[in-house]
Amino acid sequence: MNKILADALNYGKQYLRTKSAAFFTFAFPILLVLVFGAIFSGSTTKLDVPVQNLDDGGYGSSMLEVLNETGGVNLKMIPRDVDMTQYIKDNSLSIAVMIPRNFSQDLNARLQENGSGFVEITVYGDPSQSTFGTVMTNVNIAESIMNYHLAQAEPILMVKVQSVASNAYGNMDYFLPGVICITVMTNALYGMTAVCAEYKSRGYTKLLATTTLTKGEWLASKILIYTVLLSASVLMTYVAGVLVWGLHISLTPLTFALLPAGALLFSSVGMMLGSVSKDAESASAIANAIGFPMMFLSGSFFPVEMMPGALQTVAKGIPLTYLTDAARDTMLFGNTGSALVNLAIVLVIGTVLFIAGSRLMSWKDK
C-alpha cells in the first residue's frame, strides 16, 4: 500500500505540472457549467419571427394577436408592399409567416357555407432548423385557439405536466451529472493513454520493471490520484454551479463512489490503448477516436431517448452511459437502487479491463 501511495503522490505532482491536465481537471468542467448555464438560462427567450399580414379584415389581426400571446414568439412585421419570397431571399430568413390576402373574407365565406375546405396561413421555413419546429408549434397553438373561437366551442381536455424530479430542478441540474462523468472519462482515459504511450516509447517501463512495483499496483496508484483530483474537481464544479446558477441538485455519498469506479474503468481503457500505441501521437489519435463518440452517444450531453434506434443500441454498449445514468439516478432522482445497478455494471467492466490492461502492458522489450 505504501508503494501505491508513493507512486500516486509522485504521479500527481507530475500530472499537475502539465497545464493542460490541470485545465481539463479543474477549469474545463467549470467552464462547461458556466457556458451551458448561460445558454440554458436564455432558453425561454422569445424567438423573433418576421410576419407579413396582407389581410384587410379583422381575422388576420386577431390571428396575429393570438400567435403573439402564445408566449414563444416575438412578431416582427414585414411591410405589405414587398414581395415575400424576395424579402426572404434578400434578408436570408430561415423562418417567416404570411397571412394571405382575403383571409377574413375566405373565413367568413367558409363559416357561412358550413362546407369543407381550409383557409390557409403560410409558414416559410427550413424544416431542418430547430427554429422551424418552435414556430410551427406556436402557429399550431394559435390555429387551434382560433378554431375554437370561430366554432364558438370551449376545450374540455388539457395536459397537466408533472415533473419526474423535484420542481426546483432546472436544465443545469440535469446537465451537471453529465459534466461530472465527462470529466472523469477525459482525465482518466486521455491521461493514462498518454502516460502509457510515453513511458513505453521512452523506455521508462524497463526502469519500472527493475522495481518491486507490479503493473496492478502501478495502475492502482493512478486510479487513486485520479479519484482524489476528480473529487476536488467535482466539489469545485458543484460550488460554481450553485453560486452562479443556483443549482438544487444533490451531491450524495454515492456520487463520490462513482469517481473511483469511473477512474478504474477509464484508466484501464487508457492503459490498454497506450500499450498498443507506437507513440504519444498515435495514442492521442486512438483516444480521441474512442473518447469523442462516447462523449456524445452516452447521454451525457444529449438524451439517449432522442437518438435513432440504432444509436440507442450503440449507447447501451458504451460504459460511459452507465456511469452517467448512475450519476443522474443518485444526484437527480434519488434512485439509489438503480444507481447501484449501474455502478455495479461499471465496476464489472472496469475490473475486467483492469485485469486485461495489466496483462497487456509489457514492461520489457518484446
C-alpha distance (Angstrom), angle and dihedral (degrees) to the residues before:
residue distance angle dihedral
M1 . . .
N2 3.80 . .
K3 3.80 89.4 .
I4 3.80 90.9 53.3
L5 3.81 92.5 48.6
A6 3.80 92.4 47.4
D7 3.79 93.3 49.3
A8 3.81 91.5 44.6
L9 3.81 90.9 53.0
N10 3.79 92.9 48.8
Y11 3.79 92.7 46.5
G12 3.81 91.3 47.1
K13 3.81 91.3 55.3
Q14 3.79 90.8 47.6
Y15 3.82 92.1 46.0
L16 3.80 95.3 51.3
R17 3.81 91.9 49.3
T18 3.81 86.7 68.9
K19 3.80 107.6 85.7
S20 3.78 94.0 -153.5
A21 3.80 91.7 53.0
A22 3.80 92.5 51.1
F23 3.80 89.7 47.0
F24 3.82 95.2 52.7
T25 3.80 92.0 43.2
F26 3.80 100.0 49.1
A27 3.81 113.8 4.5
F28 3.82 101.1 38.7
P29 3.84 98.4 60.4
I30 3.81 90.8 45.2
L31 3.80 89.4 49.4
L32 3.81 90.3 51.3
V33 3.79 91.4 51.4
L34 3.81 92.4 48.7
V35 3.82 95.7 45.4
F36 3.79 97.6 43.6
G37 3.78 90.2 40.7
A38 3.79 88.9 57.8
I39 3.81 89.6 49.7
F40 3.79 94.7 47.1
S41 3.79 93.1 44.6
G42 3.79 88.6 62.1
S43 3.79 94.7 46.6
T44 3.81 91.9 107.2
T45 3.81 93.5 56.2
K46 3.80 112.1 124.7
L47 3.77 117.4 -109.8
D48 3.81 115.3 -121.6
V49 3.81 109.3 -124.4
P50 3.83 122.9 -173.6
V51 3.84 110.7 -135.7
Q52 3.78 132.2 -172.5
N53 3.83 117.6 -162.6
L54 3.81 111.5 -163.0
D55 3.81 94.2 166.1
D56 3.82 118.8 114.2
G57 3.81 95.2 -162.8
G58 3.78 133.4 72.6
Y59 3.79 100.4 -100.5
G60 3.80 93.3 71.7
S61 3.79 91.8 56.1
S62 3.82 90.7 44.1
M63 3.79 90.8 52.7
L64 3.80 91.3 52.3
E65 3.81 91.3 47.6
V66 3.80 90.4 53.6
L67 3.81 91.1 45.6
N68 3.79 90.9 51.3
E69 3.82 90.8 49.6
T70 3.82 92.6 57.0
G71 3.81 85.2 83.9
G72 3.79 97.4 -136.5
V73 3.80 101.4 88.6
N74 3.77 138.7 48.8
L75 3.81 109.9 -149.3
K76 3.80 119.4 -135.9
M77 3.80 111.2 -167.8
I78 3.80 120.6 -132.0
P79 3.84 117.5 -151.3
R80 3.79 113.6 -99.0
D81 3.77 94.5 -132.1
V82 3.82 96.5 64.1
D83 3.79 127.8 90.3
M84 3.81 106.3 -109.6
T85 3.81 96.5 -147.1
Q86 3.79 93.2 49.9
Y87 3.82 91.6 43.9
I88 3.81 90.6 54.7
K89 3.79 90.6 49.6
D90 3.82 95.4 45.6
N91 3.83 92.7 48.9
S92 3.83 97.0 37.5
L93 3.80 91.8 -126.0
S94 3.80 118.7 -177.1
I95 3.82 93.1 -168.0
A96 3.82 137.1 24.2
V97 3.82 138.6 154.5
M98 3.81 128.1 -143.6
I99 3.81 129.3 -165.1
P100 3.84 103.1 -154.4
R101 3.78 127.7 -132.0
N102 3.80 116.2 -85.2
F103 3.80 90.1 19.9
S104 3.80 91.8 142.9
Q105 3.80 92.7 41.5
D106 3.80 92.2 51.9
L107 3.80 91.3 47.5
N108 3.81 92.4 51.8
A109 3.80 90.8 48.1
R110 3.79 90.5 49.7
L111 3.81 92.1 49.9
Q112 3.81 94.2 47.1
E113 3.80 94.3 47.4
N114 3.80 92.2 45.1
G115 3.80 86.7 -151.8
S116 3.77 137.8 129.7
G117 3.76 131.2 -76.9
F118 3.79 134.7 73.1
V119 3.78 136.8 -102.7
E120 3.78 106.3 -133.9
I121 3.81 136.8 -141.6
T122 3.81 115.9 -161.9
V123 3.80 122.2 -132.0
Y124 3.80 114.4 -169.6
G125 3.78 114.0 -159.5
D126 3.77 152.8 114.3
P127 3.84 109.4 -93.2
S128 3.81 89.9 -154.9
Q129 3.81 90.9 66.3
S130 3.81 119.6 87.5
T131 3.81 89.8 -135.7
F132 3.81 89.9 63.6
G133 3.79 92.1 62.4
T134 3.81 91.4 47.1
V135 3.80 92.7 52.0
M136 3.80 93.3 44.2
T137 3.80 90.6 52.2
N138 3.79 91.6 53.5
V139 3.81 93.0 43.9
N140 3.81 90.7 50.7
I141 3.79 90.5 50.2
A142 3.80 91.1 50.5
E143 3.80 90.0 46.0
S144 3.81 91.7 53.1
I145 3.81 91.9 49.2
M146 3.80 91.0 49.8
N147 3.81 91.1 48.7
Y148 3.80 90.8 53.0
H149 3.79 90.2 48.1
L150 3.81 94.6 48.5
A151 3.80 92.1 46.3
Q152 3.82 90.0 46.2
A153 3.78 88.9 -127.3
E154 3.80 132.7 139.1
P155 3.82 123.0 -140.3
I156 3.80 114.1 -116.0
L157 3.82 99.5 -175.2
M158 3.77 127.9 67.1
V159 3.79 138.2 169.9
K160 3.78 119.4 -118.1
V161 3.81 115.2 -157.2
Q162 3.78 117.1 -147.1
S163 3.81 117.5 -177.6
V164 3.80 116.1 -129.2
A165 3.80 88.3 -144.8
S166 3.78 131.8 39.2
N167 3.79 114.1 -52.3
A168 3.80 86.9 -128.0
Y169 3.80 92.0 67.7
G170 3.79 118.6 101.0
N171 3.79 136.0 -172.7
M172 3.79 93.8 -78.4
D173 3.81 91.6 53.7
Y174 3.80 88.1 59.6
F175 3.80 91.3 44.4
L176 3.82 100.7 49.7
P177 3.85 98.2 71.9
G178 3.79 88.6 55.8
V179 3.81 91.0 51.1
I180 3.80 90.3 51.7
C181 3.80 93.1 50.7
I182 3.81 92.8 45.4
T183 3.82 88.3 52.7
V184 3.80 91.0 51.2
M185 3.79 91.9 50.2
T186 3.80 98.4 44.5
N187 3.79 95.5 47.9
A188 3.80 98.1 43.8
L189 3.80 97.8 37.1
Y190 3.79 100.2 42.2
G191 3.80 93.8 35.5
M192 3.79 95.8 52.5
T193 3.80 94.1 40.7
A194 3.80 91.0 54.7
V195 3.80 94.9 43.4
C196 3.80 95.0 48.8
A197 3.80 92.6 46.7
E198 3.81 92.2 47.6
Y199 3.80 94.1 46.4
K200 3.77 89.7 49.4
S201 3.83 96.6 47.3
R202 3.83 93.8 45.7
G203 3.78 95.5 44.9
Y204 3.81 95.3 -115.7
T205 3.80 90.1 132.9
K206 3.80 90.0 66.6
L207 3.79 88.5 57.4
L208 3.80 90.2 49.8
A209 3.80 88.4 52.9
T210 3.81 89.2 63.0
T211 3.83 91.7 58.8
T212 3.79 129.4 77.3
L213 3.82 90.0 -115.9
T214 3.81 111.9 114.6
K215 3.78 123.3 -145.2
G216 3.80 89.7 -111.7
E217 3.80 91.5 52.8
W218 3.81 91.0 46.1
L219 3.80 91.2 53.5
A220 3.82 91.3 43.5
S221 3.80 90.2 56.1
K222 3.80 89.8 55.0
I223 3.80 91.6 49.2
L224 3.81 89.3 50.5
I225 3.81 95.5 52.5
Y226 3.81 92.2 43.5
T227 3.79 89.1 53.0
V228 3.80 91.8 52.2
L229 3.80 94.0 46.0
L230 3.79 93.5 44.5
S231 3.80 91.8 49.4
A232 3.79 89.0 56.1
S233 3.80 90.0 45.7
V234 3.81 92.6 51.5
L235 3.79 92.0 50.2
M236 3.80 92.6 49.1
T237 3.82 92.6 46.8
Y238 3.79 92.3 47.4
V239 3.81 92.7 49.5
A240 3.81 90.8 48.5
G241 3.81 90.2 50.8
V242 3.80 93.0 49.0
L243 3.79 94.6 46.4
V244 3.82 96.9 44.1
W245 3.81 104.3 30.5
G246 3.81 103.2 18.2
L247 3.81 96.7 -119.7
H248 3.80 116.9 -163.4
I249 3.80 97.5 -168.4
S250 3.81 117.7 121.1
L251 3.79 129.9 -120.6
T252 3.80 101.3 -144.4
P253 3.82 127.9 -172.2
L254 3.80 87.2 -108.8
T255 3.81 88.8 59.5
F256 3.80 89.6 64.6
A257 3.81 90.7 45.1
L258 3.81 87.6 60.5
L259 3.81 91.8 59.4
P260 3.84 98.4 67.4
A261 3.80 89.3 40.1
G262 3.81 90.6 53.6
A263 3.80 91.4 43.4
L264 3.81 89.9 51.3
L265 3.79 91.6 50.4
F266 3.79 100.9 45.3
S267 3.81 96.5 35.2
S268 3.79 87.4 56.5
V269 3.80 91.0 49.1
G270 3.81 89.3 48.8
M271 3.78 91.7 49.9
M272 3.80 90.5 52.8
L273 3.81 93.5 47.6
G274 3.79 92.7 46.3
S275 3.79 91.0 49.1
V276 3.81 93.9 57.2
S277 3.82 95.4 41.3
K278 3.79 121.3 98.9
D279 3.79 95.4 -146.6
A280 3.82 143.5 -9.4
E281 3.82 93.6 -87.5
S282 3.78 95.0 54.7
A283 3.81 89.7 42.9
S284 3.81 90.4 55.7
A285 3.81 90.9 49.7
I286 3.81 92.0 50.6
A287 3.80 92.0 47.0
N288 3.81 90.8 51.0
A289 3.80 91.4 48.2
I290 3.79 89.6 56.0
G291 3.80 101.4 31.7
F292 3.80 101.1 50.6
P293 3.82 96.6 52.7
M294 3.80 89.3 48.5
M295 3.78 90.1 49.5
F296 3.81 93.8 57.1
L297 3.81 101.5 31.1
S298 3.81 99.3 47.4
G299 3.80 97.7 74.0
S300 3.80 92.8 -109.1
F301 3.80 92.6 121.7
F302 3.82 103.8 11.0
P303 3.83 126.9 33.3
V304 3.78 112.3 -103.9
E305 3.82 88.7 -136.3
M306 3.83 89.8 67.3
M307 3.81 92.7 58.3
P308 3.82 125.4 92.6
G309 3.79 115.5 -93.2
A310 3.80 93.9 -102.7
L311 3.80 92.5 53.3
Q312 3.81 91.0 46.9
T313 3.79 87.2 57.7
V314 3.81 89.8 50.1
A315 3.83 90.4 49.0
K316 3.80 90.3 57.7
G317 3.79 88.9 60.3
I318 3.81 94.3 52.0
P319 3.83 114.4 95.2
L320 3.81 92.4 -149.0
T321 3.81 88.5 63.6
Y322 3.80 91.2 65.5
L323 3.79 93.1 45.0
T324 3.81 90.6 51.5
D325 3.80 92.5 45.9
A326 3.79 90.4 50.4
A327 3.81 91.4 50.8
R328 3.81 92.7 50.9
D329 3.80 91.8 43.5
T330 3.78 93.3 58.0
M331 3.82 102.1 29.9
L332 3.79 100.7 40.6
F333 3.80 109.9 20.9
G334 3.80 100.7 26.3
N335 3.82 88.1 -131.8
T336 3.79 99.9 151.9
G337 3.80 94.8 171.2
S338 3.80 94.9 56.6
A339 3.81 91.1 41.8
L340 3.81 90.8 54.5
V341 3.81 91.5 50.2
N342 3.81 91.4 52.1
L343 3.81 90.5 44.1
A344 3.81 89.6 52.6
I345 3.81 90.1 52.9
V346 3.81 90.5 51.5
L347 3.82 91.6 48.4
V348 3.80 93.6 49.1
I349 3.81 92.5 49.3
G350 3.80 90.8 43.4
T351 3.81 93.2 50.2
V352 3.81 92.3 50.2
L353 3.80 91.5 48.7
F354 3.83 91.0 44.5
I355 3.80 90.5 57.8
A356 3.81 92.0 43.1
G357 3.81 92.6 47.8
S358 3.80 92.9 48.5
R359 3.80 91.0 52.8
L360 3.79 95.9 41.0
M361 3.78 96.6 53.7
S362 3.78 111.8 82.3
W363 3.81 122.2 -155.8
K364 3.77 91.6 -166.7
D365 3.80 134.6 64.6
K366 3.77 112.6 -95.3
